[in-house]
Amino acid sequence: MKSAISFSLIVLCLCVFHSGTSFTLYAQQPQQQQQQTIKPSFPVSEVIFIVQLLDKIELKGSEVDALLEVKSLLINPVVNAQKEKKPITELLTIDFKVQQAQVLLSFLQRATLNGADAERYKRFIDTILIAANPKK
């Protein structure tokens, strides 16, 4: 119940970013809304942590393409940072279309965490929400 409420708040915050237009995660959106982007920045280590969480979630066959798309958005900047020998504390700015960020958040809701990872997880989610609604 608590995670359902948290997820609803995440979706609500992302909806505010769309000037009050309501939609669901999988609903067809107008072209302009699909093109809006957010640009959160995360340390390299946090992106690696999230990719590892995504590797452990259960999903349906119909969700494979969406997961691979979201993972590639995360993995490519990490690979580039490693090639450039950037430290794991270096911030990476990742461009997400709003819909991609929503899909990422919905997949992360399925992740199983231990208590030690809770703060890292929350920090990642909060960074996305702040990028989606910078006025707050």
C-alpha positions as CSV (number, residue, x, y, z in Angstrom):
1,M,0.0,0.0,0.0
2,K,2.8,2.4,1.0
3,S,4.7,1.8,-2.3
4,A,1.5,2.3,-4.3
5,I,1.0,5.7,-2.6
6,S,4.7,6.6,-3.3
7,F,4.4,5.6,-6.9
8,S,1.2,7.7,-7.2
9,L,3.0,10.7,-5.8
10,I,5.9,10.2,-8.3
11,V,3.4,10.0,-11.2
12,L,1.6,13.1,-9.8
13,C,4.8,15.1,-9.6
14,L,5.7,14.2,-13.2
15,C,2.1,15.2,-14.2
16,V,2.7,18.6,-12.7
17,F,5.6,19.0,-15.0
18,H,3.2,18.6,-17.9
19,S,1.3,21.7,-16.9
20,G,-1.6,19.8,-15.3
21,T,-2.2,17.5,-18.3
22,S,-3.2,14.1,-16.9
23,F,-2.1,10.8,-18.4
24,T,-1.2,7.3,-17.5
25,L,2.2,5.6,-17.9
26,Y,1.1,3.8,-21.0
27,A,-1.4,6.2,-22.5
28,Q,-0.8,7.8,-25.9
29,Q,0.5,11.3,-25.4
30,P,0.6,14.2,-27.8
31,Q,3.9,14.5,-29.7
32,Q,5.0,17.7,-27.8
33,Q,4.7,16.0,-24.5
34,Q,6.6,13.0,-25.7
35,Q,9.5,15.3,-26.7
36,Q,9.8,17.1,-23.3
37,T,13.0,16.1,-21.6
38,I,14.4,16.3,-18.1
39,K,18.1,16.3,-17.3
40,P,18.9,15.0,-13.9
41,S,22.5,14.6,-12.8
42,F,23.8,11.6,-10.8
43,P,27.2,10.3,-9.6
44,V,28.5,7.5,-11.8
45,S,28.3,5.2,-8.8
46,E,24.6,5.9,-8.4
47,V,23.8,5.1,-12.0
48,I,25.7,1.8,-11.8
49,F,23.7,1.0,-8.6
50,I,20.4,1.6,-10.4
51,V,21.4,-0.5,-13.5
52,Q,22.2,-3.3,-11.1
53,L,18.7,-2.9,-9.5
54,L,17.1,-3.0,-12.9
55,D,19.0,-6.2,-13.7
56,K,17.2,-8.0,-10.8
57,I,13.6,-7.0,-11.4
58,E,11.0,-9.3,-12.8
59,L,9.2,-8.3,-15.9
60,K,6.9,-9.5,-18.6
61,G,8.1,-10.3,-22.1
62,S,6.1,-7.3,-23.5
63,E,8.3,-5.0,-21.2
64,V,11.7,-6.1,-22.5
65,D,12.1,-3.4,-25.1
66,A,11.1,-0.7,-22.6
67,L,13.6,-2.0,-20.1
68,L,16.4,-2.2,-22.6
69,E,15.7,1.3,-23.8
70,V,15.8,2.7,-20.3
71,K,18.9,0.7,-19.4
72,S,20.8,2.0,-22.5
73,L,20.1,5.6,-21.4
74,L,21.8,4.8,-18.2
75,I,24.6,2.5,-19.4
76,N,25.9,4.6,-22.3
77,P,27.0,7.6,-20.1
78,V,28.6,5.2,-17.6
79,V,30.6,3.5,-20.4
80,N,31.7,6.8,-21.7
81,A,32.7,8.0,-18.2
82,Q,34.8,4.8,-17.7
83,K,36.5,5.3,-21.1
84,E,37.4,8.8,-20.0
85,K,38.6,7.5,-16.6
86,K,36.2,9.7,-14.7
87,P,35.9,9.1,-11.0
88,I,32.8,7.3,-9.7
89,T,31.8,10.5,-7.9
90,E,31.7,12.5,-11.2
91,L,28.2,13.7,-12.0
92,L,26.6,12.4,-15.2
93,T,23.7,14.4,-16.7
94,I,21.3,12.0,-18.4
95,D,18.6,13.3,-20.8
96,F,15.3,11.5,-20.4
97,K,12.1,12.1,-22.3
98,V,9.4,12.4,-19.6
99,Q,7.8,9.1,-20.7
100,Q,11.2,7.3,-20.4
101,A,11.6,8.7,-16.8
102,Q,8.1,7.4,-16.0
103,V,9.0,3.9,-17.3
104,L,12.2,3.9,-15.3
105,L,10.4,4.9,-12.1
106,S,7.8,2.2,-12.7
107,F,10.5,-0.5,-13.1
108,L,12.3,0.7,-10.0
109,Q,9.1,0.3,-8.0
110,R,9.6,-3.4,-8.5
111,A,13.1,-3.5,-7.2
112,T,13.9,-5.4,-4.0
113,L,16.2,-3.4,-1.7
114,N,17.9,-4.0,1.5
115,G,17.9,-1.3,4.2
116,A,21.4,-0.2,3.4
117,D,20.4,0.8,-0.2
118,A,17.3,2.7,0.8
119,E,19.0,6.1,0.9
120,R,20.7,5.6,-2.4
121,Y,17.5,4.6,-4.0
122,K,15.6,7.5,-2.6
123,R,18.3,10.0,-3.6
124,F,18.1,8.7,-7.2
125,I,14.3,9.0,-7.3
126,D,14.3,12.4,-5.7
127,T,16.8,13.7,-8.3
128,I,14.5,12.6,-11.1
129,L,11.5,14.3,-9.4
130,I,13.4,17.5,-8.8
131,A,14.5,17.6,-12.4
132,A,10.9,17.0,-13.5
133,N,9.6,19.8,-11.3
134,P,12.4,22.3,-10.8
135,K,10.2,25.0,-9.4
136,K,10.0,23.3,-6.0
